Amino acid sequence: MSAALALGLLLLLAGFGGVGYGLYALLHGGRGQSGGIGPLPERGVHVIAGLRMLVVGAVCLVAGGYLLWSYFGG
């Protein structure tokens, strides 16, 4: 197995995990929980974390897809 194939598959798996966890944090995280960080309520913390995970997951999906496309296509 070449390094490009292995890294592409790993990035795709990490991307799916990141997007899934980010969506979960955006949709369900922090509801009905007390606490927070400074002026941010708990829900706000989960929204920021969810957006960050969603962006990183999307970048991983694009990078993994590009590596696999270049491996199989070229």
Secondary structure, DSSP 8 states (H G I E B T S, - for coil): --HHHHHHHHHHHHHHHHHHHHHHHHHTTTTT---EETTEEHHHHHHHHHHHHHHHHHHHHHHHHHHHHHHHH-
